[in-house]
Amino acid sequence: MSEHQRKISTVLAAAANFISYHDKEDYEGVIIVVRQRNGLYDAFTGGSADDPDYAGDWGAAQFIVESIFNDMAAMVEDNTPQLQVITGDNAPMPAEPVIPQLSDYPEIMREVYQKSLYPGTRLNDDGELVDDPGVCHPRMNDQGKWVSIYHPTTPKPMSAFADPLRCAVMLPNGQAPASLNGIAFQVWQSAPKTLAGWAYVDGQMAMDEPVLAPKQGKKLAAGVVVMEPDGRFWLVAPTNAFGGYKATFPKGRLEPGMSPQATAIKEAFEEAGLQVEITSLIGDFERSTTITRYYTARRLGGLPTQMDWESQAVMLVPKARLLKVLNHANDHSVIHALDSQNILA
């Protein structure tokens, strides 16, 4: 456990100790701060831990208040009180120094303490540790502003990655397995930083392919269908279902000097955090605003939790569920083309 996490846990433990051994009026209004991703913090305000009428108030508010957390963390420094509770007569009462075991906590506090040990996670209904979606993306948009996520993607336990028949999910800055199908998940450190670098990025395939020409004033774009050896496909969930897509393949418009293949590799990295290598050409597809060329690709590396702000989740989906998860007809045509070429066989 890091020093940062230890401080959070100690503050929570001190507060739980009060809740365990004091009456409601002794700790009503106590603030317990739990670190969340993206600089966000949950503020939990007291009522009685044994009173179900208060349960709905716990964890009800989220604040971006760095100073609150710093003040609470400072309480666990040597020779300073861990926590103070103001009683009805305004006399400060120092916290008990004893830190109870998890089993000693009131039931309502146990999940809160568990979250302090594993920031950015929660326990699902089956008691499995899953990512706890943040209320805004950890990476700013192209205008340097934070992007709120209004309908976060439902998280899945990491065990889903080991089962080729299950859908699996990674969230921004969330959990990730160490590897899958013999390929490690790790940040693509040497990814290009400029358009000139992307234009000559490794992973492009030497092939005879027709020129991608504009049609009826539509823009040119390229996308990629990345397949795993276990038969699953990598999809992205555009942030806030942009363009009406709840899930889709990584894709983007061609920029000056960029070939379709280079664009497809770049989009796989930016939208899904993946390093890929082109393996074949699927075809060109006319969409609402673009003519998009799609390729198949294999994963060489990368870490999906590092997805850019345009994606709120990266998903691994079995072939049998593709048409259900891909909610837009534009993507269905890509699947049908793969089927007709026996690429999905």
CORFENFEN-V199121 format. One record per pair of residues at least 6 apart in sequence whose C-alpha atoms are under 8 Angstrom apart, sorted by the first residue. I is the first residue (numbers start at 1). J is the second residue. Records with the same first field share a line. If there is no record, write none. Layout:
# CORFENFEN-V199121
I: J  J
This chain:
# CORFENFEN-V199121
1: 117
5: 116  117
6: 117
7: 73  76
8: 33  34  35  73  116
9: 113  116  117
10: 76  82  99
11: 32  72  73  75  76  82  83
12: 32  33  34  113  116
13: 99  100  113
14: 82  83  95  96  97  98  99
15: 30  32  83  95
16: 105  106  109
17: 95  96  98  99  100  105
18: 27  95  96
19: 27  48  49  106
20: 104  105  106
23: 48
24: 47  48
25: 87  88
26: 85  86  87  88
27: 46  47  85  86  87
28: 45  46  47  48
29: 45  46  47
30: 44  45  46  85
31: 43  44  45  46
32: 43  44  45
33: 41  42  43  44  68  69  72
34: 41  42  43  112  115  116  119
35: 41  42  69  116  119  120
36: 42  119  120  134
37: 119  120  134  138  173
38: 134  136  137  138
39: 64  66
40: 62  63  64  65
41: 62  63  64  65  69
42: 59  60  61  62  63
43: 58  59  60  61  62  63
44: 57  58  59  60  61
45: 57  58  59
46: 54  58
47: 54
48: 54
49: 55  106  107  108  109
50: 106
55: 108
72: 83
75: 81  82  83
76: 82  83
81: 94  95
82: 94  95  97
83: 94  95
84: 92  93  94  95
85: 92  93  94  95
86: 92  93
87: 93
102: 110  113
103: 110
111: 122  123
114: 122
115: 121  122
120: 131  132  133  134  174
121: 129  130  131  132
122: 129  130  131  132
123: 129  130
124: 130
128: 157
129: 157
130: 155  156  157  158  175
131: 155  156  157  171  174  175
132: 155
133: 152  153  154  155  171
134: 149  152
135: 148  149  150  152
136: 146  147  148  149
137: 146  147  148  149  172  309  312
138: 146  172  173  309
139: 146  147  308  309
140: 146  147  309
141: 147  309  310
147: 309
149: 239  240  312
150: 240
151: 240
152: 240  312
153: 171  237  312  313
155: 169  170  171
156: 168  169  170
157: 168
158: 168  175  176  177
160: 166  167  168
161: 167  168  177  180  316
162: 180
164: 230  231  232  318
165: 318
166: 317  318
167: 315  316  317  318
168: 315  316  317
169: 313  314  315  316
170: 176  304  305  313  314  315
171: 304  305  312  313  314
172: 304  305  306  307  312  313
173: 305  306
174: 305
175: 305
176: 185  303  304  305
177: 185
178: 184  185
179: 185
181: 228  229  230
183: 300  301
184: 301  302
185: 301  302  303  304
186: 301  302  303
187: 273  301  302  303  306
188: 273  274  275  301  302  303
192: 198  201
195: 257  258
196: 257
198: 258  262  263  266
199: 257  258  259  262  263
200: 262
201: 262
202: 277
203: 265  276  277  278
204: 261  262  265  277  278
205: 261  277  278  279  280
209: 281
212: 220  260  284  293
213: 220
214: 220  291
215: 291
218: 289  290  291
219: 253  289  290  291
220: 253  254  290  291  292
221: 251  252  253  254  260  263  290  291  292  293
222: 251  252  253  254  260  261  263  264  292  293  294
223: 249  250  251  252  263  264  267  268  292  293  294  295
224: 249  250  251  264  265  268  294  295  296  297
225: 233  234  249  250  294  295  296  297
226: 233  234  276  296  297  298  299
227: 233  234  296  297  298  299
228: 234  298  299
231: 318  319
232: 316  317  318  319
233: 315  316  317  318  319
234: 249  314  315  316  317
235: 247  248  249  250  272  314  315  316  317
236: 247  248  249  250  271  272  311  312  313  314  315
237: 245  246  247  248  311  312  313  314  315
238: 245  246  247  248  310  311  312  313
239: 309  310  311  312  313
240: 246  312
241: 247
244: 328
245: 326  327  328
246: 325  326  327
247: 325  326  327
248: 326  327  328  331
249: 331
250: 264  267  268  271  272
251: 263  264  267  268
252: 263  264  267
253: 263  290
254: 260  263
255: 263
260: 293
261: 278  295
264: 294  295
265: 275  276  277  278
268: 274  275  276
269: 275  276  302  307
270: 307  308
271: 307  308  309  310  311
272: 303  304  305  306  307  308  311  314
273: 302  303  304  305  306  307  308
274: 299  300  301  302  303  304
275: 299  300  301  302
276: 297  298  299  300  301
277: 297  298  299  300
278: 295  296  297  298
279: 295  296  297  298
280: 295  296  297
281: 294  295  296
282: 293  294  295  296  334  337  338
283: 293  294  295  337
284: 291  292  293  294
285: 291  292  293  294  334
286: 292
287: 330
294: 334
304: 314
305: 313  314
307: 313  314
317: 325
319: 344
323: 332  335
326: 332
338: 344
339: 345
